[in-house]
Amino acid sequence: MQHYPFEGDLPADTSSVTILFNTEWGLQVCNPHSEEWQYVPPARGTNAIVNIGDTANFLTAGRLKSCLHRIVPYLDHWTRGSRYAIIFFLRANNQVEFEDLEGQRWNAHNWLNRKFLNYRSPHKSSIKGVVYAAMVLKTAMGPKVEAALVLDKVLCDISLDFFIMTSGISAVLGNQGQANCTEASCAAVNSFLDFLALRHRRQGFFACSLALSMVEDAGVVAENNIIADKLALKMPFGIDEREMLSGFESAIIQGASSGNAVQLGDVQLILGLEPPAMLEVMEGLDLSDACWYKDERMRPILEELEALATLMSKTGGLEGLESFTSKLVGLSSDESLLAIGSHIMERSARIVGAQAGDFQYESIFISSYGVDYVIDVELHSWLFKEIGVQVSIQVISGTNTAFAGLDRIISEHLGIV
């Protein structure tokens, strides 16, 4: 069921035939000669309105003509606040190609975008701002980029009060050591949106690229505890819905046009990395293996966190940012082995989104806990970053390598045993 609110809606149609039974005014068609929009009187009784779609136009070589149409409230006849319709569309796949009467070839996706351009007038004056919040799934970066370009083209001559392009903070910080196509796609799309916003600003228009942190009490995270727990292991700095709305307000202020002198950093707004709030969340957490900890881009924030910790009389810096190897000083060989093994198990649990208590210190080889060698590749990268020890993936994935054996290999590299 499709709902047409009182403000109106602008449907586009590449189907073959639409049969409309209605008693309310609202359907408009574009006169092909005058290019003016005209209302179609509603059908009464057993009558119906038959609309020829673009597919039927192509299939009949233009003998059946399709028309631009849309739904717009007609105040003289609109008797109710909303209009509902049950709709079934049979249309061509987006990549199916057609040839129009002028010999030009189109696929259904591009044809639909072309039609959308015709829906701007006279409604473009009522568009005050845009929040672009498309989501990237797996490697599907193409649709998000294409949709942003369509919006850019459609709204290029409209003076907007705001144009906010949203993305996720996880793609900003990344996850070092994991070759993940999803994160690579997110990062690529975010960069595209950043530079699209920069171009808008340099042309004198409003634009801001807003990187949102995890929203804890709304959306998919609030509805799925498993996803929330896994995200929290990588990035514990979440925000609530109120803070998200404050972020949109900040983006509106940040995105004011400022001419050619504007730089990339002027169009970016990253939400969820405020040092005072981060310090409060990090209290008591071990974040030494966080993906952003040794990222040079985060150095200013880490320095500010250290300064805040000093002001708050937290001697020795932030808990969790202390080097792991420094914690081994003064321990016996057996104590060091146990500390190293426990540390590796905790990291392995984070990789697969489990609890360290689910892992066995002996008898079970490490790679059995992972899927498609994910745990092996992650551990290989993390051990070098965290402890400075180069352990080959073949050793980690070996059928004789348990946590109890890996800790001894690392201890030998460190000169402890």
KAURBEL-V708821 format. One record per residue. N is the residue number from 1. PHI is phi in degrees with one decimal (* if undefined). PSI is psi in whole degrees, 0 to 359 (999 if undefined). OMEGA is omega in radians with two decimals (NA if undefined). Layout:
BEGIN
N:PHI:PSI:OMEGA  N:PHI:PSI:OMEGA
END
This chain:
BEGIN
1:*:135:3.09  2:-108.3:137:-3.11  3:-109.1:123:3.05  4:-102.8:103:3.13  5:-67.3:172:-3.04  6:-62.0:334:-3.11  7:-71.5:345:3.13  8:101.1:160:3.11  9:-141.5:160:-3.07  10:-124.8:83:-3.10  11:-75.0:149:3.02  12:-119.2:150:-2.93  13:-142.7:114:3.01  14:-111.9:18:-3.10  15:-77.5:184:-3.13  16:-83.6:299:-3.10  17:-140.0:138:3.03  18:-120.3:127:3.09  19:-107.7:121:-3.00  20:-117.0:117:2.99  21:-102.6:115:-3.10  22:-149.7:157:3.09  23:-121.9:358:-3.10  24:-107.2:146:3.02  25:-72.6:157:3.08  26:151.6:333:-3.13  27:-75.6:128:3.05  28:-121.3:147:3.00  29:-123.6:153:3.14  30:-93.6:122:3.10  31:-65.7:120:-3.06  32:-66.7:342:-3.11  33:-91.7:313:-3.11  34:-92.8:346:-3.07  35:58.7:27:3.07  36:-103.4:150:3.12  37:-86.0:135:-3.12  38:-130.8:141:3.11  39:-76.1:145:3.07  40:-105.1:122:3.13  41:-59.0:140:-3.14  42:-66.1:150:3.10  43:-74.3:146:-3.12  44:-117.8:151:3.07  45:65.3:233:-3.11  46:-93.8:6:-3.14  47:-77.7:161:3.12  48:-144.9:157:3.05  49:-98.1:128:3.13  50:-107.1:120:3.14  51:-108.8:127:3.10  52:-86.0:124:3.14  53:-88.0:175:-3.08  54:-64.2:324:-3.13  55:-61.9:316:3.10  56:-64.4:325:3.09  57:-61.3:315:3.13  58:-67.4:315:-3.04  59:-65.1:332:-3.14  60:-99.6:14:3.13  61:54.5:36:3.05  62:87.4:0:3.13  63:-66.9:322:3.00  64:-100.8:121:-3.03  65:-91.9:132:3.01  66:-88.8:164:-3.13  67:-140.1:151:3.01  68:-70.4:136:3.13  69:-145.8:160:-3.13  70:-160.5:169:3.10  71:-112.0:121:-3.12  72:-136.5:130:3.13  73:-58.0:138:3.06  74:-114.6:103:-2.93  75:-61.2:333:-3.12  76:-73.0:339:-3.06  77:-124.0:346:-3.07  78:-73.7:108:-2.98  79:-96.0:345:-3.13  80:-128.2:160:-3.07  81:-72.7:338:-3.11  82:-139.3:161:-3.14  83:-131.7:131:-3.11  84:-117.3:148:3.12  85:-145.4:139:3.00  86:-96.4:121:-2.94  87:-126.4:137:3.00  88:-127.3:121:-3.11  89:-109.3:134:2.95  90:-119.3:109:-3.01  91:-138.8:167:-3.11  92:-72.7:152:3.01  93:-60.2:151:-3.07  94:-55.7:329:-3.05  95:-95.7:359:3.09  96:-67.8:133:-3.07  97:-101.1:145:3.06  98:-128.4:161:3.04  99:-119.8:123:-3.10  100:-80.6:180:-3.05  101:-66.2:342:3.12  102:-93.7:4:3.10  103:87.4:2:3.14  104:-85.5:137:-3.11  105:-94.4:139:3.13  106:-133.5:150:2.84  107:-101.6:164:-3.01  108:-60.4:325:-3.12  109:-64.1:310:-3.12  110:-67.5:325:3.13  111:-64.2:319:3.13  112:-64.4:319:3.09  113:-62.9:322:3.13  114:-64.3:319:3.11  115:-64.7:324:-3.10  116:-60.1:328:3.14  117:-61.0:330:-3.12  118:-75.6:349:-3.12  119:-88.2:1:-3.09  120:-68.6:319:-3.02  121:-99.3:136:0.03  122:-93.9:19:-2.99  123:-86.3:349:-3.06  124:-62.7:333:3.14  125:-70.0:342:-3.13  126:-89.3:353:3.12  127:-84.3:115:-3.09  128:-100.8:334:-3.12  129:-169.1:165:-3.08  130:-136.4:134:2.95  131:-116.2:112:-3.11  132:-95.3:112:-3.00  133:-129.8:41:3.13  134:-67.3:150:-3.09  135:-106.9:141:3.10  136:-98.1:124:3.09  137:-114.2:126:-3.13  138:54.6:236:-3.08  139:-103.0:22:-3.04  140:-81.2:62:3.14  141:-82.1:335:-3.09  142:-56.8:308:-3.12  143:-59.1:322:-3.13  144:-67.6:320:3.11  145:-66.7:314:-3.11  146:-63.0:318:3.13  147:-64.2:322:3.10  148:-63.9:321:3.13  149:-68.1:323:3.08  150:-63.2:314:3.09  151:-59.2:318:3.14  152:-59.9:318:-3.12  153:-72.2:317:-3.09  154:-66.6:323:-3.02  155:-102.9:13:-3.01  156:-63.9:333:-3.10  157:-106.9:17:-3.14  158:-109.2:131:3.10  159:-83.7:102:-3.08  160:-90.8:149:3.02  161:-76.6:333:3.07  162:-160.3:149:3.05  163:-142.2:100:-3.05  164:-108.1:125:3.10  165:-109.1:118:-3.03  166:-98.2:151:3.07  167:-151.1:180:-3.10  168:-103.0:144:-3.12  169:-69.3:337:-3.14  170:-62.3:325:3.11  171:-75.1:336:3.09  172:-70.7:314:-3.10  173:-82.0:328:-3.13  174:76.5:179:3.10  175:-138.6:88:-3.02  176:-59.9:139:3.08  177:95.4:351:-3.13  178:-117.9:118:3.12  179:-83.6:86:-3.02  180:-113.0:119:-3.08  181:-64.3:326:-3.14  182:-61.9:312:-3.12  183:-67.5:324:3.09  184:-63.6:319:3.11  185:-64.4:316:3.12  186:-59.9:315:-3.12  187:-63.8:320:3.14  188:-65.2:316:3.13  189:-64.9:319:3.12  190:-60.1:318:3.12  191:-63.1:320:3.10  192:-61.0:315:3.14  193:-65.3:323:3.10  194:-58.6:312:-3.08  195:-76.1:332:3.02  196:-65.7:318:3.07  197:-63.6:321:3.12  198:-62.7:318:3.12  199:-63.7:318:3.10  200:-57.9:313:-3.09  201:-64.5:320:-3.14  202:-70.4:341:3.05  203:-88.7:3:3.08  204:90.7:11:-3.14  205:-104.1:165:3.09  206:-74.1:142:2.99  207:-171.0:143:3.06  208:-150.7:135:3.06  209:-100.1:111:-3.01  210:-106.1:117:3.07  211:-94.8:113:-3.08  212:-91.2:141:2.98  213:-80.6:178:3.14  214:-63.1:123:3.10  215:-89.1:112:-2.92  216:-80.5:332:-3.02  217:-113.5:21:3.12  218:-153.2:150:3.05  219:79.1:203:-2.99  220:-65.2:327:-3.13  221:-66.9:318:-3.14  222:-67.9:335:-3.06  223:-93.6:349:-3.06  224:-135.8:105:-3.09  225:-65.9:328:-3.13  226:-64.6:314:3.11  227:-63.2:318:-3.13  228:-61.0:317:-3.13  229:-65.6:318:-3.13  230:-67.2:320:3.11  231:-66.3:323:-3.11  232:-64.7:331:3.12  233:-67.4:329:-3.12  234:-92.8:322:-3.04  235:-144.1:92:-3.05  236:-79.0:0:-3.03  237:-91.4:78:3.14  238:-89.3:169:3.09  239:-129.9:164:3.06  240:-103.1:179:-3.06  241:-63.3:323:3.12  242:-62.5:317:3.12  243:-66.6:326:3.08  244:-62.3:315:3.12  245:-64.3:323:3.05  246:-63.8:326:3.09  247:-64.6:320:3.07  248:-63.0:319:3.11  249:-62.7:318:3.11  250:-64.5:323:3.13  251:-65.7:325:3.09  252:-63.7:319:3.12  253:-69.9:316:-3.11  254:-64.4:329:-2.99  255:-87.2:11:3.13  256:-61.8:139:-3.11  257:-64.3:145:-3.09  258:-145.7:18:3.01  259:82.2:192:-3.03  260:-69.9:341:-3.07  261:-74.4:350:-3.08  262:-65.6:141:3.12  263:-112.6:172:-3.06  264:-58.4:319:-3.14  265:-64.1:339:-3.14  266:-75.5:340:-3.10  267:-102.8:356:-3.12  268:-100.2:140:3.04  269:-137.5:116:-3.11  270:-104.9:119:-3.05  271:-101.1:132:3.05  272:110.0:8:3.13  273:-120.0:38:3.10  274:-80.0:118:-3.02  275:-51.3:315:3.14  276:-59.4:318:3.13  277:-69.2:322:3.11  278:-62.1:318:-3.12  279:-61.1:320:-3.14  280:-66.4:319:-3.13  281:-69.5:325:-3.06  282:-76.5:351:-3.11  283:-56.0:118:3.07  284:82.6:1:-3.14  285:-98.7:146:3.04  286:-95.0:102:-3.11  287:-110.9:21:-3.09  288:-64.0:337:3.14  289:-104.4:13:3.11  290:-62.1:144:-3.02  291:-62.6:337:-3.06  292:-98.1:356:-2.96  293:-59.4:314:-3.10  294:-104.2:18:3.08  295:-76.0:126:-3.09  296:-60.8:331:3.14  297:-65.8:338:-3.11  298:-93.9:0:-3.07  299:-55.6:315:3.13  300:-58.8:322:3.14  301:-69.3:318:3.12  302:-63.1:320:3.11  303:-64.0:321:3.12  304:-68.6:324:3.08  305:-62.7:317:3.11  306:-62.7:318:3.14  307:-64.0:318:3.11  308:-64.3:320:3.14  309:-63.2:321:3.12  310:-65.1:317:3.12  311:-62.2:329:-3.12  312:-91.2:15:3.09  313:61.8:33:3.06  314:-92.0:84:-3.06  315:-63.5:145:3.13  316:84.2:8:3.10  317:85.5:198:-3.07  318:-83.6:136:3.05  319:-64.5:133:-3.13  320:99.9:340:3.12  321:-98.7:1:3.10  322:-74.3:142:3.13  323:-59.3:135:-3.13  324:-65.5:319:-3.10  325:-62.2:331:3.12  326:-67.8:338:3.12  327:-75.4:346:-3.12  328:-85.6:349:-3.11  329:-63.0:129:3.10  330:90.0:354:3.14  331:-87.0:151:3.04  332:-72.8:172:-3.14  333:-60.5:314:-3.14  334:-64.3:319:3.13  335:-65.9:322:3.12  336:-65.4:317:3.11  337:-59.3:315:-3.14  338:-64.8:319:3.14  339:-65.2:317:3.13  340:-65.6:314:3.14  341:-60.9:318:3.13  342:-65.4:320:3.14  343:-62.9:318:3.13  344:-67.8:321:3.12  345:-64.1:320:3.12  346:-62.8:318:3.12  347:-66.1:318:3.13  348:-61.4:321:3.11  349:-62.8:320:3.12  350:-64.2:322:-3.10  351:-60.2:316:-3.07  352:-98.7:6:3.11  353:70.0:37:-3.13  354:-120.6:186:3.09  355:-103.6:146:-3.13  356:-59.5:331:3.13  357:-65.8:344:3.11  358:-79.3:351:-3.07  359:-100.2:151:3.08  360:-107.1:136:-3.07  361:-70.3:326:-3.11  362:-128.1:168:2.95  363:76.7:329:-3.13  364:-108.5:127:-3.09  365:-73.6:153:-2.94  366:-62.7:315:-3.02  367:-65.1:344:3.13  368:-67.7:343:3.14  369:-85.7:347:-3.05  370:-102.8:177:3.11  371:-127.0:125:3.12  372:54.8:41:3.07  373:63.6:16:3.13  374:-59.1:315:-3.08  375:-65.9:326:-3.14  376:-67.5:313:-3.12  377:-65.0:318:-3.14  378:-62.9:314:-3.12  379:-64.1:320:3.12  380:-57.0:313:-3.13  381:-70.0:317:-3.07  382:-67.8:320:-3.14  383:-61.2:323:3.12  384:-71.3:320:-3.12  385:-71.4:319:-3.02  386:-83.1:317:-3.00  387:-116.1:345:-3.13  388:80.2:23:-3.11  389:-110.4:129:3.14  390:-96.8:104:3.10  391:-111.9:125:-3.06  392:-66.1:152:3.11  393:-63.3:326:3.14  394:-62.1:322:3.12  395:-68.5:315:-3.12  396:-62.4:320:-3.08  397:-87.1:1:-3.12  398:-64.3:149:-3.09  399:-72.2:351:3.12  400:-107.4:6:-3.08  401:-101.3:109:3.01  402:-107.3:176:3.12  403:-60.8:326:-3.14  404:-67.4:335:3.08  405:-88.6:324:-3.13  406:-66.8:324:-3.14  407:-64.4:328:3.12  408:-71.3:321:3.10  409:-59.5:316:-3.13  410:-68.2:320:3.13  411:-61.3:321:3.11  412:-65.8:321:3.09  413:-62.9:324:-3.11  414:-82.9:352:3.14  415:77.1:23:-3.12  416:-83.9:321:3.13  417:-125.9:999:NA
END
